[in-house]
Amino acid sequence: MEIVVVRDKIKKAELKAIADQQFGNLVKAAVDVERRILAVGGELHADEEAVLLHDGSKQEQIWGINLYLERSPAEWIEFDSMINIRPSQGNKSRGIEDESIRELIKSIIAERTTS
């Protein structure tokens, strides 16, 4: 599967097609919170992170999430990825510990996805 950088919008049907080809019920994504873009379609968050880095993103601005397309909009984002472990940034777990970053990611996902 090709990794897609989402700069504008992506339809949930497109995300569903990606999920169907990979994990069935989820899509992995890496989100650049500074540039407000995301990469989807990788087998690993690290693959998507590499694409964003090649595209000009800064590593400290990229966070890994999972999108569960069958869940309600309030619950479809899971903040869990190995790329999120960053003790130098105060994030010591796979989750995203900073609530403001989680809220920023939610707003980016809301503006980049459409029905």
Backbone torsions as a table, in degrees:
resi	resn	phi	psi	omega
1	MET	NA	135.3	178.1
2	GLU	-79.4	139.0	176.4
3	ILE	-82.8	131.7	-177.6
4	VAL	-110.3	130.8	173.2
5	VAL	-92.6	122.5	-177.4
6	VAL	-98.4	107.8	179.4
7	ARG	-101.8	-25.5	-179.8
8	ASP	-112.1	-103.7	-179.9
9	LYS	-130.8	153.6	172.6
10	ILE	-131.0	137.1	-179.6
11	LYS	-78.8	147.0	177.7
12	LYS	-61.1	-28.9	176.8
13	ALA	-64.3	-36.4	176.5
14	GLU	-67.2	-41.3	176.8
15	LEU	-63.9	-39.4	178.5
16	LYS	-62.2	-39.9	178.1
17	ALA	-63.2	-39.1	176.8
18	ILE	-64.8	-45.5	179.4
19	ALA	-59.5	-43.6	-178.2
20	ASP	-61.6	-32.7	-179.4
21	GLN	-81.7	-15.6	-175.2
22	GLN	-120.3	-85.4	-169.8
23	PHE	-101.2	-5.7	177.3
24	GLY	86.4	-56.2	-174.7
25	ASN	-115.2	1.3	-178.7
26	LEU	-148.5	159.5	173.9
27	VAL	-124.2	130.2	173.8
28	LYS	-82.2	144.6	179.2
29	ALA	-144.8	149.8	170.9
30	ALA	-118.3	131.3	-174.1
31	VAL	-116.6	126.3	172.3
32	ASP	-92.0	107.2	-174.7
33	VAL	-74.4	-20.4	178.1
34	GLU	-79.4	-45.0	-178.3
35	ARG	-88.7	-9.1	178.4
36	ARG	59.0	44.2	176.3
37	ILE	-128.5	167.9	176.0
38	LEU	-143.8	160.1	174.7
39	ALA	-119.2	137.3	179.9
40	VAL	-134.2	158.6	174.0
41	GLY	104.1	0.3	179.1
42	GLY	-85.7	155.0	175.0
43	GLU	-73.4	-32.2	178.3
44	LEU	-125.8	149.3	174.5
45	HIS	-59.0	-34.1	-179.8
46	ALA	-62.8	-32.5	177.2
47	ASP	-65.3	-44.3	179.1
48	GLU	-68.2	-39.0	176.8
49	GLU	-59.1	-43.1	179.6
50	ALA	-61.4	-39.6	178.1
51	VAL	-64.2	-43.6	179.1
52	LEU	-66.4	-38.6	177.1
53	LEU	-62.1	-43.4	177.7
54	HIS	-63.1	-28.4	-179.1
55	ASP	-83.4	-4.8	176.5
56	GLY	112.9	1.8	178.5
57	SER	-73.7	159.0	175.1
58	LYS	-100.1	135.6	-175.1
59	GLN	-55.1	-39.8	-176.5
60	GLU	-69.1	-9.2	179.2
61	GLN	-100.6	-1.8	-175.2
62	ILE	-104.3	130.1	-179.6
63	TRP	-128.9	143.8	-179.3
64	GLY	-96.5	137.6	178.1
65	ILE	-139.8	167.6	170.7
66	ASN	-121.3	140.9	176.9
67	LEU	-111.9	116.3	178.0
68	TYR	-97.9	102.3	-170.3
69	LEU	-69.0	-21.4	-178.5
70	GLU	-86.0	-10.5	-178.7
71	ARG	-84.9	165.6	178.0
72	SER	-67.4	155.7	-179.7
73	PRO	-54.6	-29.7	-179.6
74	ALA	-75.1	-17.0	-173.9
75	GLU	-124.7	8.5	-170.7
76	TRP	-84.3	-12.2	179.4
77	ILE	-99.8	125.0	174.9
78	GLU	-112.5	125.3	-177.0
79	PHE	-94.2	73.4	-174.8
80	ASP	-142.4	116.9	177.9
81	SER	-165.7	147.2	175.4
82	MET	-62.0	-31.3	-178.0
83	ILE	-69.9	-10.5	180.0
84	ASN	-82.8	-11.3	179.7
85	ILE	-74.2	107.1	-176.7
86	ARG	-143.5	79.4	179.4
87	PRO	-56.2	-32.8	-179.7
88	SER	-66.3	-20.1	177.4
89	GLN	-105.8	10.2	178.7
90	GLY	80.7	10.9	179.7
91	ASN	-110.5	103.9	-172.8
92	LYS	-100.8	7.3	-178.6
93	SER	-130.7	175.1	176.8
94	ARG	-72.0	-20.2	177.1
95	GLY	-80.4	172.5	175.6
96	ILE	-103.5	108.4	-171.1
97	GLU	-77.7	-25.5	-177.3
98	ASP	-83.4	114.3	-178.5
99	GLU	-58.8	-35.8	-178.7
100	SER	-66.7	-33.8	176.8
101	ILE	-70.7	-41.1	177.1
102	ARG	-60.1	-43.6	179.1
103	GLU	-65.0	-39.0	177.2
104	LEU	-62.8	-43.9	178.1
105	ILE	-62.1	-42.9	177.5
106	LYS	-57.4	-42.3	-179.0
107	SER	-69.0	-36.5	178.2
108	ILE	-66.2	-44.9	178.8
109	ILE	-62.4	-40.9	179.2
110	ALA	-63.1	-38.9	-178.4
111	GLU	-80.5	-20.7	-177.5
112	ARG	-97.8	-10.6	179.8
113	THR	-112.9	148.8	179.3
114	THR	-143.2	157.8	-179.6
115	SER	-68.8	NA	NA
